[in-house]
Amino acid sequence: MTRQKLLDLYFMEARAKVIDLAAFMDRIERAPGEEDFRMRAFRDALKELERGNADRAKRVLLSLSDPTDKPIPAATTKAASGAWPEK
């Protein structure tokens, strides 16, 4: 598929996602309190988008992932946090 066809098919969807991310960041910045590790990881992931290259999705995923390979003895929360707190 050509770039033009890809843009024709997916640009509006990607545009909506970027606007949604901007709205999310606006809400976070207007809210009282301190940001935690998730927002720092989110901002780091956004930086990966600007670097270019064809493996952006992989680099974004890895920037949000736990790089360790040793299992933890027990989960400390009921749900995943979506970012690695020790980065």
C-alpha positions in Angstrom: 0.0 0.0 0.0 1.3 3.5 -0.8 1.8 6.2 1.8 -1.0 8.2 0.3 -3.4 5.2 0.7 -2.2 4.7 4.3 -2.8 8.3 5.0 -6.2 8.2 3.4 -7.2 5.2 5.5 -5.7 5.9 8.9 -4.9 9.7 9.3 -8.2 10.6 10.9 -7.9 7.8 13.4 -4.4 8.7 14.3 -5.4 12.4 14.5 -8.1 11.5 17.0 -5.7 9.6 19.2 -3.2 12.5 19.3 -6.0 14.8 20.3 -7.1 12.3 23.0 -3.5 12.1 24.3 -3.2 15.9 24.4 -6.5 16.1 26.4 -5.2 13.5 28.8 -2.0 15.4 29.4 -4.0 18.7 29.9 -6.2 17.0 32.6 -3.1 15.6 34.4 -1.3 19.0 34.3 -4.4 20.9 35.6 -5.0 18.4 38.5 -3.6 19.1 41.9 -0.8 16.8 43.3 2.4 15.3 42.1 2.9 13.1 39.0 4.1 9.6 39.7 6.3 7.2 37.7 3.6 6.5 35.2 3.5 10.0 33.9 7.3 10.1 33.7 7.3 6.8 31.8 4.5 8.2 29.5 6.6 11.3 28.7 9.6 9.1 28.0 7.5 7.0 25.6 6.4 10.1 23.8 10.0 11.0 23.2 10.5 7.7 21.5 8.0 8.8 18.8 10.2 11.7 17.8 13.3 9.7 17.3 12.1 8.3 14.0 13.1 4.8 12.6 10.7 2.0 11.8 10.7 0.3 15.2 8.8 3.1 17.1 6.1 0.7 18.5 8.7 -1.7 19.8 10.7 1.1 21.5 7.6 2.7 23.0 6.5 -0.7 24.4 9.9 -1.4 25.8 10.1 2.1 27.4 7.0 1.2 29.4 7.9 -2.4 30.2 9.7 -4.0 33.1 13.1 -5.0 31.8 13.8 -7.6 34.4 13.5 -11.3 33.7 13.3 -12.6 37.3 9.7 -13.3 38.6 8.6 -11.5 41.7 7.5 -13.7 44.6 4.0 -12.2 44.8 2.0 -9.4 43.2 1.8 -6.3 45.3 -1.3 -4.8 43.6 -4.5 -6.2 42.0 -3.8 -4.7 38.6 -0.9 -3.8 36.3 0.3 -0.2 36.4 1.2 0.1 32.8 4.7 1.3 33.5 7.8 0.1 35.3 8.2 2.1 38.6 11.9 1.5 39.0 13.0 3.1 35.7 
